[in-house]
Amino acid sequence: MIIMPLSSKLTEAVKKPIYKKVLLKISGEALMGKGNYGHDQEIVKRICADVKEVTEMGTQVCLVVGGGNIYRGMSGAEHGMERASADYMGMLATVLNALALQNELEKIEVETRVLSAIQMMEVCEPYIRRRAIRHMEHGRVVIFAAGTGNPFFTTDTTAALRAAEMGCDAIFKGTQVDGVYSADPKKDKNAERYESLSYSKVLKNDLKVMDASAISLARENNIPIIVFSVHKASEFSRVVCGEGKFTIIKHGG
């Protein structure tokens, strides 16, 4: 008897996404790796490879990236800088990160567009909702930069806002750990890991997942938030298929 190799069609059937359009939120700190500033190129490469893997399954992907690896507006304000100016500097940091991700994605032949809430015509497109939707329909990965374009709003809130505007099925929050815990698992060995949570419980218990504005906006638009480890290779694609380790935040969770 001749044993035939597993066909690509069967492989695709085994790994079938349950979400058709998703937003991936990545913190700026996630791009640093073990460094204290800037980008760890190997981390950037792996995250982009994971994004490509998900797009190849037929899922539309957009991203929001933070800027904390370069500049954090809140930190600037804490050191005496006027808050709005500090936040604008943080927005510019997210553009640098978005361009770094775009460069790496296009190296691996993933067509990408950066859309900025602050106009920078020489380096990226301005954010226009219908244009972003059209890019995604054509299979392009869209990276939203410069937050909402307004001070006093975090990139977490930007993620919830853009997910609602794009009609995403879910927000995927890539973090340092594999879900939401009752305490920092790196500091407390007895920290409880949650499989699922309700939006209300996250807000009531002040669990540090995303800021309250982002959680509330996701709740109002019935967009589940899925928290997983961005540092585990191919975990993004596994979680998009409903596998792997993650915490899901939703109504009645």
C-alpha positions in Angstrom: 0.0 0.0 0.0 1.3 3.4 -1.0 0.9 6.1 1.7 0.2 9.4 0.1 1.4 12.7 1.7 -1.1 14.9 3.4 -2.5 17.2 0.8 -2.5 21.0 1.2 -6.3 21.0 1.0 -6.5 18.6 3.9 -4.0 20.8 5.8 -6.1 23.8 5.2 -9.2 21.9 6.4 -7.5 21.0 9.6 -6.5 24.6 10.3 -9.6 26.6 9.5 -10.1 30.2 10.9 -13.3 31.0 12.8 -12.8 34.7 12.3 -12.9 36.3 8.9 -11.8 39.8 9.7 -9.6 40.7 12.8 -7.6 43.5 14.3 -4.3 42.7 16.0 -3.2 45.1 18.7 0.6 45.0 19.4 2.3 47.1 22.1 5.4 49.0 21.2 7.1 47.1 24.1 6.5 43.8 22.4 8.8 44.9 19.5 11.7 45.5 21.9 12.2 41.9 22.8 14.7 41.9 25.7 16.1 45.3 24.8 15.3 48.6 26.5 14.5 50.6 23.4 13.7 50.4 19.7 13.2 47.2 17.7 14.4 43.6 18.1 14.5 42.7 14.4 14.0 39.0 15.1 10.9 39.7 17.1 9.6 42.0 14.3 10.3 39.2 11.7 8.5 36.6 13.7 5.4 38.8 14.4 5.2 39.6 10.6 5.6 35.9 9.7 2.6 35.1 12.1 0.5 37.8 10.4 1.3 36.4 7.0 0.3 32.9 8.2 -3.1 34.3 9.2 -3.7 36.1 5.9 -2.8 32.9 4.0 -5.7 31.2 5.8 -8.1 33.8 4.2 -8.6 36.1 7.2 -8.5 39.8 6.6 -6.0 41.5 9.1 -5.5 45.0 10.3 -3.1 46.1 13.0 -2.7 48.9 15.6 0.7 49.2 17.1 1.7 51.2 20.1 4.8 53.4 20.5 6.1 52.6 24.0 9.4 51.2 22.7 10.3 54.7 21.4 8.2 57.2 23.4 5.3 57.0 25.8 3.1 60.1 26.0 2.0 59.3 29.6 5.7 59.1 30.7 6.4 62.5 29.2 3.4 64.0 31.0 4.6 62.5 34.3 7.9 64.3 33.8 6.3 67.6 33.4 5.7 67.8 29.6 2.3 69.3 28.6 0.1 66.2 28.1 -1.2 67.0 24.6 2.3 67.6 23.2 3.5 64.4 24.9 0.7 62.4 23.3 1.4 63.8 19.9 5.1 62.6 20.3 3.8 59.2 21.2 1.6 59.2 18.1 4.7 59.9 16.0 6.4 56.9 17.6 3.6 54.6 16.5 4.2 55.8 12.9 7.9 54.7 13.1 6.7 51.3 14.4 4.1 51.0 11.6 6.7 51.6 9.0 9.1 49.1 10.5 6.3 46.4 10.4 5.3 47.4 6.8 8.9 47.1 5.7 9.2 43.6 7.2 5.8 42.4 5.9 6.6 43.5 2.3 10.0 41.7 2.5 7.9 38.5 2.9 5.6 39.5 0.1 2.6 40.6 2.2 1.0 43.7 0.5 0.6 46.3 3.2 -0.7 49.9 3.7 0.0 52.2 6.5 -2.8 54.7 7.2 -2.1 57.5 9.6 -4.5 59.5 11.6 -2.0 62.4 11.3 -1.4 63.2 7.7 2.2 62.4 6.5 1.6 62.2 2.7 5.3 61.5 1.9 5.5 58.3 4.0 2.0 56.9 4.3 -1.7 57.4 3.4 -4.1 59.4 5.5 -6.7 57.4 7.5 -10.0 57.2 5.5 -12.4 54.5 6.7 -13.7 53.5 3.3 -10.2 53.4 1.9 -9.0 51.1 4.7 -12.0 48.8 4.2 -11.2 48.6 0.5 -7.6 47.8 1.1 -8.6 44.9 3.4 -11.1 43.6 0.8 -8.2 43.4 -1.7 -6.2 41.3 0.8 -3.8 44.0 2.0 -2.8 44.2 5.6 -3.7 47.6 6.9 -1.6 49.2 9.8 -3.3 52.0 11.6 -0.8 54.6 12.9 -0.8 57.7 15.0 -3.6 56.5 17.3 -6.9 58.3 16.9 -5.1 61.5 15.9 -6.2 63.1 19.2 -4.3 63.4 22.5 -5.7 61.8 25.7 -6.6 58.6 23.9 -4.5 55.4 24.0 -3.7 53.0 21.2 -5.9 50.5 23.1 -8.9 52.8 22.5 -7.7 53.2 18.9 -7.8 49.4 18.5 -11.4 49.2 19.7 -12.4 52.2 17.6 -10.8 50.9 14.4 -12.1 47.4 14.9 -15.6 48.8 15.1 -15.1 51.0 12.1 -13.7 48.1 10.0 -16.5 45.7 11.1 -13.9 43.3 12.7 -15.1 40.0 14.2 -12.6 40.3 17.1 -9.8 42.2 18.6 -6.6 40.2 19.2 -4.4 41.6 22.0 -0.9 40.3 21.8 0.7 40.4 25.2 3.6 39.1 27.2 1.6 36.2 28.7 -0.9 33.7 27.4 -4.1 35.3 28.6 -5.6 37.4 31.4 -4.6 36.6 35.0 -5.9 37.8 38.4 -2.4 39.2 39.1 0.9 39.4 37.3 1.9 35.7 36.9 5.6 36.7 36.8 5.3 38.1 40.3 2.6 35.9 41.8 2.8 32.2 41.3 -0.8 31.8 42.6 -2.3 34.1 40.0 -5.4 32.6 38.4 -5.6 32.4 34.6 -9.1 33.1 33.1 -10.4 31.1 30.1 -13.1 33.7 29.6 -14.4 36.9 31.1 -17.2 39.4 30.7 -16.5 43.0 29.8 -18.2 43.9 33.1 -15.9 41.8 35.2 -12.8 43.2 33.5 -14.1 46.7 34.3 -15.3 45.9 37.8 -12.1 44.2 38.9 -9.9 46.7 37.1 -8.0 43.9 35.3 -5.1 45.4 33.3 -6.1 44.1 29.8 -6.9 47.3 28.0 -8.0 50.7 29.3 -11.6 51.2 30.4 -12.5 53.3 27.3 -11.4 50.4 25.0 -13.3 47.8 27.0 -16.4 49.9 27.0 -16.2 50.6 23.2 -15.7 46.9 22.5 -18.7 46.0 24.7 -21.0 48.6 23.0 -20.1 47.1 19.6 -20.1 43.5 20.7 -16.6 42.8 19.6 -14.8 40.1 21.6 -11.3 40.7 22.8 -8.9 37.8 22.7 -5.8 38.0 24.8 -2.8 35.7 23.9 0.9 35.6 23.9 2.5 37.4 21.0 5.9 35.8 21.9 4.9 32.3 20.9 5.5 31.5 17.2 2.3 30.8 15.2 0.1 31.4 18.2 -1.8 34.1 16.4 -2.9 31.6 13.7 -3.8 29.0 16.3 -5.9 31.4 18.2 -7.7 32.7 15.1 -8.7 29.0 14.6 -10.0 28.8 18.2 -7.0 26.8 19.3 -4.0 27.5 21.5 -4.1 29.3 24.9 -6.0 32.6 25.3 -8.6 34.4 27.3 -11.7 35.7 25.5 -13.6 38.7 26.8 -17.2 38.9 25.7 -20.8 39.4 26.8 -21.6 36.9 29.5 -18.0 35.6 29.6 
